């Protein structure tokens, strides 16, 4: 029986090595496939974020472009332009929804006249650009400094000259609500930030305009910012908020913002880790069953030899009966022995 046990151990060892090699190879291939699938899902989510931002931004451009065609603005009728801004604000329940900035550099909100000649969205409009600009705190008393995105477009008079700029401020909270529905894994989230790192949409509502990419103190994030500014799309692995994470990043199309989706590495490889556990269990069960079968076969194969050995010992002790025969009916080498 010692030989059977030895043979079983040797065979089990060989089977173990083979199974571990096969399982390891299978796991690595499966892990690669699962990660590629997760990565594709992440980049698809990035495209979804970009599409939602583009739609939201284009909508704001369309609003100011539509208002810029009104007769009140084309005729540069400041009284009617001021009245229009009040009506639009009331209709949209947003006091920042519309304002007319004349060619002298003043914003007309009802009877209020505010100098805006140094404002970026005014300068852009006077230069013939229809664009959306980085969010700023609302200056309307009723909005309590809530972040708004400014949009502006030139207003052309009946003679084709620029007579002013149509502009509007739109709560970023609406965009935050849209993007909060886009996630990756169980706890992945979207971050949108400007070229200087200011967060437009973050993990928390309070992050908007109050947090910067530099606040993380992570050199990998700084490199990510540089890459996304140039229009690069990619993924990096780094420590984020004390957790090893994968960061998928890209750049928006309709506005000069950068996008990042963060997800813990454990979640990205969750399916692969589950598969590893499955491979380990299958390997252990297969090795155990193989060992039992191998032992049973060895015992059965060596049984005739044991019977011969027992008879020889019996004869050596002079207790053997020479008239007896061994009942071994085999056509193999053991039967010949």
C-alpha positions, 0 to 999 in steps of 0.5 A: 500500500505504500507504493500505491500511496507514493504513486498517488502522491506523484500523480496528484502532484503532476495533476496539481501542477497541470491544473494550476497552470491551466487555471492560471492561464485561463484566469489571466485570459479571462481577466484580460477579456473582462477588463477589456469589456469593463474598459469599453463600458467605461469609455462608452459612459464617457461618450454618454457624459460628453453627449449629455454635456453637448446637448445641455450646452447646445440648448443654452446656445440655442436659447440665446441665439433665438432671443438674439433674433427678437425685434427688441434687440435688433432695434436696440430698444433698451426699454423693451430689451429690459422688459424682455429680460424680466419676462424671460426670467419669470417664464423660466423661473430664473432671474439670470435666464436672459440679459441684453448687453449693449455695444457700449458695454452695459448689461440691461436687466429691467431698470438696472444697468451694469457695466460688463465691458471686461466680462469674457462672455461680453467680449466673446459676443462682441467678437461674433462668437456664440459660446458657453463659458465656465460657471460663476456664482450668480449675482442675483440676490434670490439665487444666493450665489448658486453656480451658473453657466453663462452663454452669449451670442452677438446681436446683429442689427438690421444693417448687419452690424453687431449692436450688442450681446444676448446672454443668459445664466443657467444653473449648473445644478440642472447639469449635475442632476443629469450627470449624476445618473451616469455611473460606472460599477457600484460607486463610480462617479463623474467629475467635470472640471475646467482647464484650471482644474476647477470642478464643475460637477463632482462627487458631491454637490458642494464640490462645484466651484469650491474644489480643484483637481490640485486639492487632491495633491496627486501628481497623476491627476495633474498629468491627467489634467494636462492630457485631457486639456489637449483632447487626449482620451485614456485611463490611469490607475492611481490613489484617489481619496485613499483608494486605488482607483481607475480614472477614465478621462476625455474632453467635452466637445461643445465646451472647454471642459474635461471629464473624468469617471472614477471607479475603485480598482476592486470594482473594475476587477470584481468579475475577474476576482469572482472568476478566480475564486471559481477557478480555485474551487474547481481546481481543488475539487478536480485535484481531490477527485483525481487523487481518489481515483488515482489511489483506487486504481493503484490499489487495484493494480497492485493488489495481485502483487500484494497477494503474491508477496503474502504467499511468499511470506507464508512459504518462507515461514514454512506455513504455506500450503504448496498445493494452493494456487493464486487466483489471478486472471490477468493478461497484463505484465502483473498477470505474467508475474 
